[in-house]
Amino acid sequence: MIMTNIESVPGKKITSLLGMVSGSTVRAKHAGKDICASFKNFFGGEIKGYTELMEESRKEATQRMVQQATKLGANAIINIRYATSAIAAGAAEVYAYGTAVKVEDVQPKTQG
């Protein structure tokens, strides 16, 4: 699956727009990671446990979006965006969305 955050796929022609596709996941903080995070909040620095959690969440949301696009017969998703929102104390949603399309190679113009 070709994925891009722009409105086209370089070197390809969009032949069909199949509609918006999306994927999401909601994740909660782990109590052990939360204790480490409180120390980082006090002393400063990256909270690696949360960084890993958000990375896993983006991958899962992306995978769900790709599955939806595949069911529509797409071979590419354009204009991909991500959104994150707090759902409850200690839980957040990662939402991925884009436009499912079919693309094909651009035929070079022949001279003659």
Secondary structure, 3 states (H helix, E strand, C coil): CEECCCCCCCCEEEEEEEEEEEEEEEEECCHHHHHHHHHHHHHCCCCHHHHHHHHHHHHHHHHHHHHHHHHHCCCEEEEEEEEEEEEECCEEEEEEEEEEEEEEECCCCCCC
